[in-house]
Amino acid sequence: MCEFHMYLRFVSGATRRQRTSRVPYLLGPAFVAAVAYVDPGNVAANLTAGSEFGYTLVWVLFIANSMAVLVQYLSAKLGAVTGAGLPHLLGASMRPVPRRAYWLQAEVVAVATDLAEIIGGAIALHILFGLPLPVGGVIVTAISMALLMMHSRDAKRRFEIVIMCLLAVITIGFVAGLTVIPVPWGEVAQGLVPRFEGVRSLLLAASMLGATVMPHAIYVHSSLVRDRHGAALAIGSGADSVSVDDVLRATRWDVVGSMALAGTVNIAMLVLAGTALQGVGGTDTIQGAQEAISSALGPVIGVLFAVGLLASGLASTSVGSYAGAEIMDGLLHIRVPLMWRRAVTAIPALVVLCLGVDATLVLVISQVVLSFGIPFALIPLVVLTSRRSLMGRFANHRVTTLLAIIVAALIIALNVALIVMTVLSAGGGS
């Protein structure tokens, strides 16, 4: 934190025009974090929701992405102002036993994230090249390790650019289908009215929420901004640097732009499924959905969809590994090389692939697990960013804190409702 304040004093003499000229170089961390919002878990949840319930759950994505704008900005602001990541601030303020327990739940979230991302990439390789799922999982793991090498070699900007390019591929792959099919936008708009259609729709809503507002994205965004601050120190000179106000101004643009893009991709997936897949048999798996898309919209759209899924798996598993390493470092005070962590956390996903479990079902369930992990990341984030002793004049306004509390309450309420309705449904069917 001292380094951060030295940086502020160093740049205080720059003119506003000179500082503002550096703002574009601060863009990027939110787009890296946004990859978590369009990972294979999103694909499974959105396609399943669209094929089973049409446009009924569009409102879930709209609200979830609106929540994500606030959540990711708070995480980024925490990293920019304090010069520390959320896991590190939590680790410094907790006693050993609760800190380890807190790490355990965060690690479960990280494993669920890895599970979804590696499986999704393996499915994409199976669709594109007919590779067995375990082989595809190994390839995705290997490529993600190569991507992480960029970050571990301090080429952080290059890592960001590669991830952002993959995000562009994801967008093209998942949005292309809407350009060749007539969409009843009036009916889509009706999906903005909140409603459920039984326990199954509630399960999918929780899955979509867990796939959209992701715990590991909350943890990692503050660290990504912290890393960008370090990069700014390395390249900055008096005329080229920016103030903390300019950092936060750029962060707002970064977050709004990235979340708008992620939200568009998610809604596009659900709308595509609701338009082309509803009532079509065999779409209960990603492979089946891709085959149905190819049949309905042509092989080119089917290939673009599979390429988007592959890019999603590769990008998100790299970001997820980085998030897991930050969580372990901050909460256990153990820094494990990214390569080792990537290799170890890939094991559960590879085991699942080898066992032949329904991969799409595993993806959906993993997103429900993530949904239950959101409050553990979100509540501390709100508390920390509201503390004037930590954030100074950048502490949350009361309205911001109130909105964040409402977001956390809605997420917790949805999870409780999911448990209650699932138990009641199970009891009624016995």
C-alpha positions as CSV (number, residue, x, y, z in Angstrom):
1,M,0.0,0.0,0.0
2,C,2.9,2.4,0.7
3,E,4.1,1.8,-2.9
4,F,0.7,2.9,-4.1
5,H,0.8,6.2,-2.2
6,M,4.4,6.8,-3.5
7,Y,3.0,6.3,-7.0
8,L,0.3,8.9,-6.4
9,R,2.8,11.5,-5.2
10,F,5.0,10.7,-8.2
11,V,2.2,11.4,-10.7
12,S,0.7,14.4,-9.0
13,G,2.5,16.9,-11.2
14,A,1.2,15.6,-14.5
15,T,-1.2,17.8,-16.3
16,R,-4.8,16.5,-16.8
17,R,-4.3,16.1,-20.6
18,Q,-1.1,14.2,-20.1
19,R,-2.7,11.9,-17.5
20,T,-5.8,11.3,-19.5
21,S,-3.7,10.3,-22.5
22,R,-2.6,7.3,-20.5
23,V,-6.1,6.1,-19.6
24,P,-6.5,3.7,-22.6
25,Y,-3.4,1.8,-21.3
26,L,-5.3,1.1,-18.1
27,L,-8.1,-0.7,-19.9
28,G,-8.0,-4.4,-19.9
29,P,-8.4,-6.0,-16.4
30,A,-12.2,-6.0,-16.6
31,F,-12.2,-7.7,-20.0
32,V,-9.9,-10.4,-18.6
33,A,-12.3,-10.8,-15.6
34,A,-15.2,-10.8,-18.0
35,V,-14.0,-14.1,-19.5
36,A,-15.4,-15.7,-16.4
37,Y,-18.8,-14.5,-17.4
38,V,-18.8,-16.3,-20.8
39,D,-17.2,-19.6,-19.8
40,P,-18.5,-23.1,-20.8
41,G,-20.6,-23.1,-17.6
42,N,-22.5,-20.2,-19.1
43,V,-22.9,-22.0,-22.3
44,A,-24.4,-25.1,-20.6
45,A,-26.7,-23.1,-18.4
46,N,-27.9,-20.7,-21.1
47,L,-28.5,-23.3,-23.8
48,T,-30.4,-25.5,-21.3
49,A,-32.5,-22.6,-20.1
50,G,-33.3,-21.5,-23.6
51,S,-34.1,-24.9,-25.0
52,E,-36.4,-25.9,-22.1
53,F,-38.0,-22.6,-21.2
54,G,-37.6,-20.4,-24.3
55,Y,-37.2,-16.7,-23.3
56,T,-38.7,-17.1,-19.8
57,L,-35.3,-16.6,-18.0
58,V,-34.0,-13.7,-20.0
59,W,-34.7,-11.5,-17.0
60,V,-32.2,-13.6,-14.9
61,L,-29.4,-12.7,-17.3
62,F,-30.3,-9.1,-17.4
63,I,-30.4,-8.7,-13.6
64,A,-27.3,-10.8,-13.1
65,N,-25.2,-8.7,-15.6
66,S,-26.5,-5.5,-14.0
67,M,-25.3,-6.9,-10.6
68,A,-22.0,-7.8,-12.2
69,V,-21.3,-4.2,-13.2
70,L,-21.5,-3.0,-9.6
71,V,-19.7,-6.1,-8.1
72,Q,-16.8,-6.0,-10.6
73,Y,-16.3,-2.2,-10.2
74,L,-16.1,-2.5,-6.4
75,S,-13.5,-5.3,-6.8
76,A,-11.5,-3.2,-9.2
77,K,-11.8,-0.1,-7.0
78,L,-10.5,-2.1,-4.0
79,G,-7.4,-3.2,-5.9
80,A,-6.8,0.3,-7.4
81,V,-7.1,2.2,-4.1
82,T,-5.4,-0.2,-1.7
83,G,-2.8,-1.8,-4.1
84,A,-3.9,-5.3,-2.7
85,G,-6.2,-8.1,-3.9
86,L,-9.3,-9.1,-2.0
87,P,-7.9,-12.5,-0.9
88,H,-4.8,-10.8,0.6
89,L,-6.8,-8.2,2.5
90,L,-9.0,-10.9,3.9
91,G,-6.0,-13.1,4.8
92,A,-4.4,-10.2,6.7
93,S,-7.5,-9.6,8.8
94,M,-8.5,-13.1,9.8
95,R,-7.3,-15.5,12.5
96,P,-5.7,-18.7,11.3
97,V,-8.6,-21.1,11.8
98,P,-11.4,-19.0,10.2
99,R,-8.9,-18.0,7.4
100,R,-8.3,-21.7,6.5
101,A,-12.0,-22.5,6.6
102,Y,-12.6,-19.5,4.4
103,W,-9.9,-20.7,2.0
104,L,-11.6,-24.1,1.9
105,Q,-14.9,-22.8,0.5
106,A,-13.0,-20.5,-1.9
107,E,-11.0,-23.5,-3.1
108,V,-14.2,-25.5,-3.7
109,V,-15.3,-22.6,-5.9
110,A,-12.0,-22.6,-7.7
111,V,-12.2,-26.3,-8.4
112,A,-15.8,-26.0,-9.6
113,T,-14.6,-23.3,-12.0
114,D,-11.8,-25.4,-13.3
115,L,-14.2,-28.3,-13.7
116,A,-16.5,-26.3,-16.0
117,E,-13.8,-24.7,-18.1
118,I,-11.8,-27.8,-18.9
119,I,-14.8,-29.9,-19.6
120,G,-16.2,-27.2,-21.9
121,G,-13.0,-27.0,-23.8
122,A,-12.8,-30.8,-24.1
123,I,-16.4,-30.9,-25.5
124,A,-15.4,-28.2,-28.1
125,L,-12.4,-30.3,-29.2
126,H,-14.6,-33.4,-29.4
127,I,-17.1,-31.5,-31.6
128,L,-14.5,-30.0,-33.9
129,F,-12.0,-32.9,-34.2
130,G,-13.8,-35.9,-32.7
131,L,-11.2,-36.2,-30.0
132,P,-12.1,-38.3,-26.9
133,L,-13.1,-36.1,-24.0
134,P,-10.2,-37.1,-21.7
135,V,-7.7,-36.3,-24.5
136,G,-9.4,-33.0,-25.1
137,G,-9.2,-32.2,-21.4
138,V,-5.4,-32.8,-21.4
139,I,-5.0,-30.6,-24.5
140,V,-7.0,-27.8,-22.9
141,T,-4.9,-28.1,-19.7
142,A,-1.6,-27.9,-21.7
143,I,-2.7,-24.9,-23.8
144,S,-3.9,-23.1,-20.7
145,M,-0.5,-23.7,-19.1
146,A,1.2,-22.1,-22.1
147,L,-1.1,-19.1,-21.7
148,L,-0.3,-18.8,-18.0
149,M,3.5,-18.8,-18.8
150,M,3.0,-15.3,-20.2
151,H,1.6,-14.1,-16.9
152,S,4.3,-15.8,-14.9
153,R,7.0,-14.2,-17.0
154,D,5.6,-10.7,-16.2
155,A,4.3,-10.2,-19.7
156,K,1.0,-9.2,-18.1
157,R,-0.1,-6.8,-20.9
158,R,0.5,-9.6,-23.5
159,F,-1.5,-12.0,-21.4
160,E,-4.4,-9.5,-21.3
161,I,-4.2,-9.0,-25.1
162,V,-4.3,-12.7,-25.8
163,I,-7.3,-13.2,-23.4
164,M,-9.1,-10.2,-25.0
165,C,-8.6,-11.7,-28.5
166,L,-10.0,-15.0,-27.2
167,L,-13.0,-13.0,-25.8
168,A,-13.5,-11.5,-29.3
169,V,-13.6,-15.0,-30.8
170,I,-16.1,-16.1,-28.1
171,T,-18.3,-13.2,-29.0
172,I,-18.3,-14.0,-32.7
173,G,-18.8,-17.7,-32.1
174,F,-21.8,-17.3,-29.9
175,V,-23.5,-14.3,-31.6
176,A,-23.1,-15.4,-35.2
177,G,-26.2,-17.6,-35.1
178,L,-28.5,-14.7,-34.5
179,T,-27.5,-13.1,-37.8
180,V,-29.1,-16.0,-39.8
181,I,-32.3,-16.6,-37.9
182,P,-35.4,-14.4,-37.4
183,V,-35.8,-13.6,-33.7
184,P,-39.2,-12.6,-32.3
185,W,-37.7,-9.7,-30.2
186,G,-41.2,-8.9,-28.8
187,E,-41.3,-12.3,-27.2
188,V,-37.8,-11.9,-26.0
189,A,-38.7,-8.6,-24.3
190,Q,-41.5,-10.4,-22.5
191,G,-38.8,-12.6,-20.9
192,L,-37.7,-9.5,-19.0
193,V,-40.7,-10.0,-16.7
194,P,-39.5,-12.0,-13.6
195,R,-41.1,-15.4,-13.2
196,F,-40.3,-19.1,-12.7
197,E,-41.9,-22.2,-14.1
198,G,-41.3,-24.8,-11.4
199,V,-38.2,-26.1,-9.5
200,R,-36.4,-26.9,-12.7
201,S,-36.5,-23.3,-13.9
202,L,-35.3,-22.1,-10.4
203,L,-32.4,-24.6,-10.6
204,L,-31.4,-23.1,-14.0
205,A,-31.8,-19.6,-12.7
206,A,-29.4,-20.3,-9.8
207,S,-27.0,-21.9,-12.3
208,M,-27.2,-18.9,-14.6
209,L,-26.6,-16.6,-11.7
210,G,-23.6,-18.6,-10.5
211,A,-22.3,-18.6,-14.1
212,T,-22.7,-14.8,-14.4
213,V,-21.7,-13.3,-11.1
214,M,-18.8,-15.6,-10.4
215,P,-16.9,-15.7,-7.1
216,H,-13.5,-16.2,-8.6
217,A,-14.0,-13.1,-10.8
218,I,-14.7,-11.1,-7.7
219,Y,-11.5,-12.3,-6.1
220,V,-9.3,-11.9,-9.1
221,H,-10.4,-8.6,-10.5
222,S,-8.8,-6.7,-7.6
223,S,-5.6,-8.5,-8.2
224,L,-5.6,-7.8,-11.9
225,V,-6.0,-4.1,-11.2
226,R,-3.2,-4.3,-8.7
227,D,-1.0,-5.9,-11.3
228,R,-1.9,-3.2,-13.8
229,H,-0.9,-0.6,-11.2
230,G,2.5,-2.3,-10.9
231,A,2.8,-2.2,-14.7
232,A,2.0,1.5,-14.7
233,L,4.8,2.1,-12.1
234,A,7.2,0.3,-14.4
235,I,6.5,2.2,-17.6
236,G,5.3,5.6,-16.2
237,S,7.1,8.9,-16.3
238,G,5.9,12.2,-15.0
239,A,4.3,13.2,-18.3
240,D,2.8,9.8,-19.1
241,S,1.3,8.8,-15.7
242,V,-2.2,9.0,-14.4
243,S,-3.8,9.8,-11.0
244,V,-5.9,7.5,-9.0
245,D,-9.0,9.4,-10.1
246,D,-8.1,8.7,-13.7
247,V,-7.5,5.0,-12.9
248,L,-11.0,4.7,-11.5
249,R,-12.5,6.7,-14.4
250,A,-10.8,4.2,-16.8
251,T,-12.0,1.3,-14.6
252,R,-15.6,2.4,-14.9
253,W,-15.4,2.4,-18.7
254,D,-13.5,-0.9,-18.5
255,V,-16.2,-2.6,-16.3
256,V,-19.2,-1.2,-18.1
257,G,-17.8,-2.1,-21.5
258,S,-16.7,-5.6,-20.6
259,M,-19.9,-6.5,-18.7
260,A,-22.1,-5.1,-21.5
261,L,-20.2,-7.4,-23.9
262,A,-20.5,-10.4,-21.6
263,G,-24.2,-9.7,-21.0
264,T,-24.8,-9.5,-24.8
265,V,-23.1,-12.8,-25.4
266,N,-25.0,-14.5,-22.6
267,I,-28.4,-13.2,-23.7
268,A,-27.5,-14.1,-27.3
269,M,-26.9,-17.7,-26.3
270,L,-30.2,-18.0,-24.5
271,V,-32.1,-16.3,-27.3
272,L,-30.4,-18.6,-29.9
273,A,-31.4,-21.7,-27.9
274,G,-34.9,-20.3,-27.3
275,T,-35.4,-19.6,-31.0
276,A,-33.7,-22.6,-32.7
277,L,-33.6,-25.4,-30.1
278,Q,-36.9,-25.2,-28.1
279,G,-38.9,-28.3,-28.7
280,V,-36.0,-30.0,-30.6
281,G,-35.0,-33.3,-29.2
282,G,-31.4,-34.2,-28.2
283,T,-30.4,-30.7,-27.0
284,D,-29.9,-31.7,-23.4
285,T,-26.2,-31.8,-24.0
286,I,-23.8,-29.2,-25.5
287,Q,-22.9,-31.7,-28.3
288,G,-26.6,-32.2,-29.0
289,A,-27.3,-28.5,-29.0
290,Q,-24.4,-27.8,-31.4
291,E,-25.6,-30.5,-33.8
292,A,-29.1,-29.0,-33.7
293,I,-27.7,-25.5,-34.3
294,S,-25.7,-26.9,-37.3
295,S,-28.8,-28.6,-38.6
296,A,-31.0,-25.6,-38.2
297,L,-28.6,-22.8,-39.1
298,G,-26.0,-24.5,-41.2
299,P,-22.6,-26.1,-40.6
300,V,-20.7,-22.7,-40.7
301,I,-22.7,-21.4,-37.7
302,G,-22.2,-24.8,-36.0
303,V,-18.4,-24.6,-36.4
304,L,-18.3,-21.0,-35.2
305,F,-20.3,-22.0,-32.1
306,A,-17.8,-24.8,-31.4
307,V,-14.8,-22.5,-31.9
308,G,-16.4,-20.0,-29.5
309,L,-16.8,-22.8,-27.0
310,L,-13.1,-23.8,-27.4
311,A,-11.9,-20.2,-27.0
312,S,-14.2,-19.9,-23.9
313,G,-12.6,-22.9,-22.3
314,L,-9.1,-21.9,-23.0
315,A,-9.4,-18.3,-21.8
316,S,-11.5,-19.0,-18.8
317,T,-9.4,-21.9,-17.5
318,S,-6.3,-19.6,-17.6
319,V,-8.0,-16.8,-15.7
320,G,-9.5,-19.3,-13.3
321,S,-6.1,-20.8,-12.5
322,Y,-4.7,-17.3,-11.8
323,A,-7.7,-16.6,-9.5
324,G,-7.1,-19.8,-7.6
325,A,-3.4,-19.0,-7.1
326,E,-4.3,-15.6,-5.7
327,I,-6.8,-17.1,-3.4
328,M,-4.3,-19.6,-2.0
329,D,-1.6,-16.9,-1.7
330,G,-3.8,-14.5,0.1
331,L,-5.6,-16.8,2.4
332,L,-3.0,-19.5,3.1
333,H,0.1,-17.4,2.5
334,I,1.3,-20.1,0.2
335,R,2.5,-19.1,-3.2
336,V,2.3,-22.0,-5.6
337,P,3.7,-21.6,-9.2
338,L,0.8,-21.2,-11.6
339,M,2.1,-24.2,-13.7
340,W,1.9,-26.5,-10.7
341,R,-1.5,-25.2,-9.6
342,R,-2.8,-25.6,-13.2
343,A,-1.6,-29.2,-13.3
344,V,-3.1,-30.2,-9.9
345,T,-6.5,-28.5,-10.2
346,A,-7.0,-30.1,-13.7
347,I,-7.1,-33.6,-12.1
348,P,-10.8,-33.5,-10.9
349,A,-12.0,-32.4,-14.4
350,L,-9.9,-35.1,-16.1
351,V,-11.2,-37.8,-13.7
352,V,-14.8,-36.7,-14.5
353,L,-14.1,-36.9,-18.2
354,C,-12.5,-40.4,-17.8
355,L,-15.6,-41.6,-15.8
356,G,-17.9,-40.7,-18.7
357,V,-20.3,-38.7,-16.5
358,D,-22.8,-36.5,-18.4
359,A,-20.5,-33.5,-19.1
360,T,-23.3,-31.0,-19.6
361,L,-25.0,-31.9,-16.3
362,V,-21.7,-31.5,-14.5
363,L,-21.3,-28.0,-16.0
364,V,-24.7,-27.0,-14.8
365,I,-24.2,-28.3,-11.3
366,S,-20.8,-26.6,-11.1
367,Q,-22.5,-23.3,-11.8
368,V,-24.9,-23.9,-8.9
369,V,-21.9,-24.5,-6.6
370,L,-20.5,-21.2,-7.8
371,S,-23.8,-19.5,-7.0
372,F,-23.5,-20.6,-3.3
373,G,-20.0,-19.2,-3.2
374,I,-20.9,-15.7,-4.3
375,P,-22.0,-14.3,-0.8
376,F,-18.6,-15.4,0.7
377,A,-16.8,-13.1,-1.8
378,L,-19.4,-10.4,-2.1
379,I,-20.2,-9.6,1.5
380,P,-16.5,-9.0,2.5
381,L,-16.1,-6.9,-0.7
382,V,-18.9,-4.6,0.3
383,V,-17.6,-4.3,3.9
384,L,-14.1,-3.5,2.8
385,T,-14.9,-1.0,0.1
386,S,-17.2,0.8,2.6
387,R,-14.5,1.3,5.2
388,R,-13.2,4.9,5.1
389,S,-10.2,3.8,7.2
390,L,-9.1,1.6,4.3
391,M,-10.5,3.4,1.2
392,G,-10.2,7.0,2.3
393,R,-12.3,9.4,0.1
394,F,-12.9,6.5,-2.2
395,A,-15.0,4.6,0.3
396,N,-18.5,3.6,-1.0
397,H,-21.3,6.1,-1.0
398,R,-24.2,5.0,1.2
399,V,-26.3,4.5,-1.9
400,T,-23.7,2.2,-3.4
401,T,-23.4,0.2,-0.2
402,L,-27.2,-0.1,-0.1
403,L,-27.3,-1.4,-3.7
404,A,-24.5,-3.9,-3.0
405,I,-26.4,-5.2,0.1
406,I,-29.5,-5.6,-2.0
407,V,-27.5,-7.6,-4.6
408,A,-26.1,-9.9,-1.9
409,A,-29.5,-10.4,-0.3
410,L,-31.1,-11.3,-3.7
411,I,-28.4,-13.9,-4.4
412,I,-28.7,-15.4,-0.9
413,A,-32.5,-15.5,-1.2
414,L,-32.4,-17.3,-4.6
415,N,-30.1,-19.9,-3.1
416,V,-32.3,-20.5,-0.1
417,A,-35.4,-20.7,-2.4
418,L,-33.5,-23.3,-4.5
419,I,-32.8,-25.5,-1.5
420,V,-36.4,-25.2,-0.1
421,M,-38.1,-26.0,-3.4
422,T,-35.7,-28.8,-4.3
423,V,-36.3,-30.5,-0.9
424,L,-40.1,-30.0,-1.2
425,S,-40.1,-31.4,-4.7
426,A,-38.0,-34.4,-3.6
427,G,-40.4,-35.0,-0.7
428,G,-43.4,-34.8,-3.0
429,G,-42.0,-37.2,-5.4
430,S,-41.2,-39.9,-2.8
